[in-house]
Amino acid sequence: MTPSTPAQAPPAAAAAPHDHPTGALTPWDEYNQLLVANVHPADWINPKPTGRYNLVVIGAGTAGLVTAIGAAGLGAKVALIERHLLGGDCLTVGCVPSKCLIRSSRAAAAVREAERFGVSVPAGVQVDFGAVMERMRKLRAGISDRDSARRFRDAGVDVFIGAAAFSGPDTITVGDQTLRFRRAVIATGARAVALAKSNLTPDKIMTAGAVVMLIGGFLMTHITADVPDWELWTWMLILGLGIGPAMAGFTVVVQNSVSPNQLGVATSTLTFLRQIGASVGLAAAGTIFSSSFANRLPTTLAEAGVPQPLISQLVKLSGALQNVGNGRALLEHILTGPQQALIPKVIAGANNALALAIADLFWITIVSGVLGLACTLLLRDRPLRSATELRSGSLASPELA
Ligand SMILES: Cc1cc2nc3c(=O)[nH]c(=O)nc-3n(C[C@H](O)[C@H](O)[C@H](O)COP(=O)(O)OP(=O)(O)OC[C@H]3O[C@@H](n4cnc5c(N)ncnc54)[C@H](O)[C@@H]3O)c2cc1C
């Protein structure tokens, strides 16, 4: 079922007045005229502000309207300022129009699937998109009375139409009027910003990620006890920047290796394997770390000036020396007499062994980074299978269509 243009042009296609901020509302038919008459009346005369307002609300979208009417209901002296259409995004382009379009889509889907339920529909049924939009404008105009300037004025809110700007700590200007306030609420909503155009495709991002991760991982293999903190932070930052995009490579591998109807299972399995991988990885890292620490300890103790006979004793305690603080309490307990003077040297040597053992762990990162990079480079020219097959229609089924 394809949308078609309406057989008849919508009525009253004259444009909105040029000097009107609602000129973008096209066509300027009876429905849009009713909408504007409610939420931005051309003949609206802003009230004369008298005294100080308890509350001034800038922006009459959902947030501003609710705030203003709630405060007025509690007896506050309230001003509400709107530069465009009261009702904001929700009434004009968001909640209300989208629900109208969704309802029409549902009707179209029901007709398309009617045969399945034993209802014969003549061939050639079309969606009249112009009529869909006209219905939307009609419904929107119909409920715009709820957000109308008049209704809020009648509820005790001073409604100002115009752009608001702060002119002092307790003053706001609208046109040539200045409003004094005790409290102000900025309910000016959000604007969409177009994403910066970029030539970065996912495979380039993943490749760059893997390279950055490898650089970070390589730097981390150079950790020693002497590396200053700022340098270590920089290395970790580089590593962290690369890890996310690089690891996405594994998802691409899975998406390309299974058929579309197995994609859900494969993705769940990948998540499961990641969790197992994290546990196994931690266990492997622990083992590599402990053995690396034990291997490096004799050398680093000797470099720190610890005498050889004591080193042989200390190596047997390598597990305890791995702790943060390098087992100072234990050392104070077991080293007696003149040996106590050697404690700072032992700690310095153990510290360095600790740093070097941590550095060794980063070879795991390098191996996984090279794997990720290889997968990305090998598969980068292959479009994601799910996307291609969705486009070609091979995924179409009565349930999905
Ligand atoms: C397609 C779509 C569908 C949506 N569907 C739903 C839904 O089903 N349910 C739901 O809860 N939400 C939905 N939303 C979200 C909803 O529309 C927004 O959350 C809501 O409109 C935000 O309200 P707001 O008051 O914060 O901002 P806005 O609605 O943006 O209102 C801000 C107002 O401030 C005015 N303004 C800005 N600056 C000034 C100024 N200097 N002086 C005077 N006035 C100013 C603007 O003109 C505007 O009218 C949908 C949004 C979209 C886009």
The ligand as a Tripos MOL2 file, in Angstrom:
@<TRIPOS>MOLECULE
LIG
   53    58     1     0     0
SMALL
NO_CHARGES

@<TRIPOS>ATOM
      1 C1          7.3230   13.2900   17.1590 C.3       1 LIG1
      2 C2          7.2080   13.4890   18.6520 C.ar      1 LIG1
      3 C3          6.2900   12.7480   19.3740 C.ar      1 LIG1
      4 C4          6.1580   12.9240   20.7430 C.ar      1 LIG1
      5 N1          5.2550   12.1710   21.4320 N.ar      1 LIG1
      6 C5          5.1190   12.3360   22.7670 C.ar      1 LIG1
      7 C6          4.1500   11.6000   23.5130 C.ar      1 LIG1
      8 O1          3.4070   10.7840   22.9610 O.2       1 LIG1
      9 N2          4.0930   11.7890   24.8410 N.ar      1 LIG1
     10 C7          4.8980   12.6870   25.4840 C.ar      1 LIG1
     11 O2          4.7940   12.8160   26.7000 O.2       1 LIG1
     12 N3          5.8150   13.4200   24.8110 N.ar      1 LIG1
     13 C8          5.9450   13.2700   23.4780 C.ar      1 LIG1
     14 N4          6.8720   14.0160   22.7920 N.ar      1 LIG1
     15 C9          7.7410   14.9360   23.5240 C.3       1 LIG1
     16 C10         7.0270   16.2540   23.8310 C.3       1 LIG1
     17 O3          6.5820   16.8580   22.6440 O.3       1 LIG1
     18 C11         8.0250   17.1670   24.5160 C.3       1 LIG1
     19 O4          8.5770   16.4790   25.6170 O.3       1 LIG1
     20 C12         7.3760   18.3950   25.0250 C.3       1 LIG1
     21 O5          6.8030   19.0930   23.9700 O.3       1 LIG1
     22 C13         8.4120   19.2780   25.7140 C.3       1 LIG1
     23 O6          7.7400   20.3650   26.2430 O.3       1 LIG1
     24 P1          8.5000   21.6620   26.7380 P.3       1 LIG1
     25 O7          7.5090   22.5650   27.3650 O.co2     1 LIG1
     26 O8          9.6670   21.2910   27.5620 O.co2     1 LIG1
     27 O9          9.1510   22.2960   25.4160 O.3       1 LIG1
     28 P2          8.4650   22.8250   24.0750 P.3       1 LIG1
     29 O10         7.2290   22.0710   23.7340 O.co2     1 LIG1
     30 O11         9.5530   22.8550   23.0610 O.co2     1 LIG1
     31 O12         8.0320   24.3020   24.4210 O.3       1 LIG1
     32 C14         8.9770   25.3380   24.5940 C.3       1 LIG1
     33 C15         8.3130   26.6260   24.1680 C.3       1 LIG1
     34 O13         9.1510   27.6980   24.5340 O.3       1 LIG1
     35 C16         9.0260   28.7030   23.5550 C.3       1 LIG1
     36 N5         10.1810   29.6020   23.6750 N.ar      1 LIG1
     37 C17        11.4830   29.3080   23.5100 C.ar      1 LIG1
     38 N6         12.2660   30.3610   23.7370 N.ar      1 LIG1
     39 C18        11.4180   31.3830   24.0540 C.ar      1 LIG1
     40 C19        11.6060   32.7530   24.3920 C.ar      1 LIG1
     41 N7         12.8370   33.2950   24.4640 N.pl3     1 LIG1
     42 N8         10.5270   33.5210   24.6440 N.ar      1 LIG1
     43 C20         9.2990   32.9670   24.5930 C.ar      1 LIG1
     44 N9          9.0430   31.7070   24.2910 N.ar      1 LIG1
     45 C21        10.0930   30.9180   24.0230 C.ar      1 LIG1
     46 C22         8.9970   27.9200   22.2530 C.3       1 LIG1
     47 O14         8.4250   28.6880   21.2000 O.3       1 LIG1
     48 C23         8.1360   26.7260   22.6540 C.3       1 LIG1
     49 O15         6.7810   26.9120   22.3380 O.3       1 LIG1
     50 C24         6.9930   13.8830   21.4050 C.ar      1 LIG1
     51 C25         7.9130   14.6360   20.6840 C.ar      1 LIG1
     52 C26         8.0280   14.4470   19.3150 C.ar      1 LIG1
     53 C27         9.0040   15.2960   18.5440 C.3       1 LIG1
@<TRIPOS>BOND
     1     1     2 1
     2     2     3 ar
     3     2    52 ar
     4     3     4 ar
     5     4     5 ar
     6     4    50 ar
     7     5     6 ar
     8     6     7 ar
     9     6    13 1
    10     7     8 2
    11     7     9 ar
    12     9    10 ar
    13    10    11 2
    14    10    12 ar
    15    12    13 ar
    16    13    14 ar
    17    14    15 1
    18    14    50 ar
    19    15    16 1
    20    16    17 1
    21    16    18 1
    22    18    19 1
    23    18    20 1
    24    20    21 1
    25    20    22 1
    26    22    23 1
    27    23    24 1
    28    24    25 2
    29    24    26 1
    30    24    27 1
    31    27    28 1
    32    28    29 2
    33    28    30 1
    34    28    31 1
    35    31    32 1
    36    32    33 1
    37    33    34 1
    38    33    48 1
    39    34    35 1
    40    35    36 1
    41    35    46 1
    42    36    37 ar
    43    36    45 ar
    44    37    38 ar
    45    38    39 ar
    46    39    40 ar
    47    39    45 ar
    48    40    41 1
    49    40    42 ar
    50    42    43 ar
    51    43    44 ar
    52    44    45 ar
    53    46    47 1
    54    46    48 1
    55    48    49 1
    56    50    51 ar
    57    51    52 ar
    58    52    53 1
@<TRIPOS>SUBSTRUCTURE
     1 LIG1         1 GROUP 0 **** ****
